[in-house]
Amino acid sequence: MAMLVAGAAGFIGSHLTDRLLGAGLRVVGVDNLCRGTEANLAAALGDPRFQFLRLDLSEPHEIEKSLAPALDALGEPIDTVWHLAANSDIAAGVADPRVDLRDTFMTTFNLLAFMRVAGCRKMVFASTSAVYGERSDLLTEEIGPLLPISQYGAMKLASEAIVSAACEADLERACICRFPNVVGGRGTHGAIFDFLNKLARDREDLEVLGDGRQRKPYLHVSELVDAMVFIWLHAPEKRALYNIGPEDDGVEVSEIAQGVIDEVGCAARIRYTGRDRGWVGDVPRFAYGVEKLAKLGWRPRRSSAAAVRTSIAELAAERGLTCFKS
Ligand SMILES: NC(=O)c1ccc[n+]([C@@H]2O[C@H](COP(=O)([O-])OP(=O)(O)OC[C@H]3O[C@@H](n4cnc5c(N)ncnc54)[C@H](O)[C@@H]3O)[C@@H](O)[C@H]2O)c1
């Protein structure tokens, strides 16, 4: 069976690619490398069942020119498109809203148009808790109206809507997976990634955006990929909409900052920039409902705190930053 992973060179896409190859599947990975790297695909590129195409999914002519002929030459149909290509830099979308329109919405629109012509009938779509906006109630799949507070969340919600609409005529099935904060090795963004980069430049002072009291749920990337595959295999719905996340209320940013300092082994002073949120579109606290996924039969093994601890060690080791330890 052959799969297409859009955003394959990114953080989560590369782990998913490794997992699908490990299950004996053929994988065509697509990425324009605007944020992902070929280094993330080091293992996959050595596998004869993997093919990598560097192309921009926001450009229909690039899809026609490169993707269509590559899939024709594959000799077997694509069973499922796993769509993870998107803008993952929320601040970039605040500075220029066209970034999310192009990399999040148009990649979804163009992939769906391509799938219609190519006869690919199944999609797994990487969505986000950011579609819920800022609410104080438990975020479950049934609640609404959904009013995102970031361009990123808005373009993900709009993408969910067109994936759903495509199920009426073109798609046999779509799994819409709403991720929490995902952490782990090969990370390309997020609090742990930022803190490590800052400490690599300055071991005395660590600037933390906000007041440090933001508390969010975290899931290790290995568990996220498990859950995506589980939903793809077992969800019975034509439009399968699932939150994926830990079963606790998360970890505070201040604890993450201290954990990173401890791992690096320096004595940096933490300097909070103040306010209850770090940036435009930051949702400082939310309660994430994962009961629907538990009922389907998947539960995470690790808590948010354990996922963060493991990921700090993985990302620090990737950068060689643990060598600061005496
Ligand atoms: N990491 C998280 O915490 C998190 C949380 C919620 C949702 N998500 C979603 O999961 C998916 C993967 O996120 P990630 O953390 O791995 O981010 P990432 O930036 O590492 O991966 C996204 C990949 O998409 C590629 N891409 C972007 N625009 C493209 C385009 N126009 N054409 C081709 N490729 C393009 C990038 O180069 C990158 O490799 C994204 O859709 C993201 O929105 C991630």
PDBQT file of the ligand as one rigid body, heavy atoms in Angstrom, charges set to zero:
ROOT
HETATM    1  N1  LIG A 401       3.761  20.778  16.555  1.00  0.00    +0.000 N 
HETATM    2  C1  LIG A 401       2.634  21.070  17.163  1.00  0.00    +0.000 C 
HETATM    3  O1  LIG A 401       2.614  21.300  18.369  1.00  0.00    +0.000 OA
HETATM    4  C2  LIG A 401       1.333  21.086  16.392  1.00  0.00    +0.000 A 
HETATM    5  C3  LIG A 401       0.157  21.353  17.089  1.00  0.00    +0.000 A 
HETATM    6  C4  LIG A 401      -1.044  21.379  16.391  1.00  0.00    +0.000 A 
HETATM    7  C5  LIG A 401      -1.074  21.109  15.031  1.00  0.00    +0.000 A 
HETATM    8  N2  LIG A 401       0.101  20.873  14.373  1.00  0.00    +0.000 N 
HETATM    9  C6  LIG A 401       0.035  20.636  12.925  1.00  0.00    +0.000 C 
HETATM   10  O2  LIG A 401       0.775  19.485  12.595  1.00  0.00    +0.000 OA
HETATM   11  C7  LIG A 401       1.369  19.644  11.308  1.00  0.00    +0.000 C 
HETATM   12  C8  LIG A 401       2.865  19.406  11.396  1.00  0.00    +0.000 C 
HETATM   13  O3  LIG A 401       3.409  20.378  12.296  1.00  0.00    +0.000 OA
HETATM   14  P1  LIG A 401       4.947  20.393  12.687  1.00  0.00    +0.000 P 
HETATM   15  O4  LIG A 401       5.015  20.785  14.096  1.00  0.00    +0.000 OA
HETATM   16  O5  LIG A 401       5.588  19.150  12.234  1.00  0.00    +0.000 OA
HETATM   17  O6  LIG A 401       5.436  21.650  11.831  1.00  0.00    +0.000 OA
HETATM   18  P2  LIG A 401       6.627  21.735  10.779  1.00  0.00    +0.000 P 
HETATM   19  O7  LIG A 401       6.729  23.168  10.369  1.00  0.00    +0.000 OA
HETATM   20  O8  LIG A 401       7.843  21.091  11.330  1.00  0.00    +0.000 OA
HETATM   21  O9  LIG A 401       6.083  20.860   9.559  1.00  0.00    +0.000 OA
HETATM   22  C9  LIG A 401       5.283  21.392   8.513  1.00  0.00    +0.000 C 
HETATM   23  C10 LIG A 401       5.971  21.057   7.200  1.00  0.00    +0.000 C 
HETATM   24  O10 LIG A 401       5.177  21.560   6.122  1.00  0.00    +0.000 OA
HETATM   25  C11 LIG A 401       6.060  22.080   5.141  1.00  0.00    +0.000 C 
HETATM   26  N3  LIG A 401       5.332  23.075   4.347  1.00  0.00    +0.000 N 
HETATM   27  C12 LIG A 401       4.815  24.257   4.753  1.00  0.00    +0.000 A 
HETATM   28  N4  LIG A 401       4.254  24.901   3.732  1.00  0.00    +0.000 NA
HETATM   29  C13 LIG A 401       4.400  24.100   2.623  1.00  0.00    +0.000 A 
HETATM   30  C14 LIG A 401       4.030  24.216   1.260  1.00  0.00    +0.000 A 
HETATM   31  N5  LIG A 401       3.440  25.330   0.820  1.00  0.00    +0.000 N 
HETATM   32  N6  LIG A 401       4.329  23.197   0.415  1.00  0.00    +0.000 NA
HETATM   33  C15 LIG A 401       4.982  22.085   0.862  1.00  0.00    +0.000 A 
HETATM   34  N7  LIG A 401       5.365  21.930   2.142  1.00  0.00    +0.000 NA
HETATM   35  C16 LIG A 401       5.072  22.923   3.026  1.00  0.00    +0.000 A 
HETATM   36  C17 LIG A 401       7.205  22.707   5.953  1.00  0.00    +0.000 C 
HETATM   37  O11 LIG A 401       8.401  22.857   5.221  1.00  0.00    +0.000 OA
HETATM   38  C18 LIG A 401       7.366  21.720   7.100  1.00  0.00    +0.000 C 
HETATM   39  O12 LIG A 401       8.324  20.731   6.796  1.00  0.00    +0.000 OA
HETATM   40  C19 LIG A 401       1.024  21.064  10.830  1.00  0.00    +0.000 C 
HETATM   41  O13 LIG A 401      -0.110  20.995  10.001  1.00  0.00    +0.000 OA
HETATM   42  C20 LIG A 401       0.686  21.766  12.134  1.00  0.00    +0.000 C 
HETATM   43  O14 LIG A 401      -0.195  22.833  11.939  1.00  0.00    +0.000 OA
HETATM   44  C21 LIG A 401       1.296  20.855  15.023  1.00  0.00    +0.000 A 
ENDROOT
TORSDOF 0
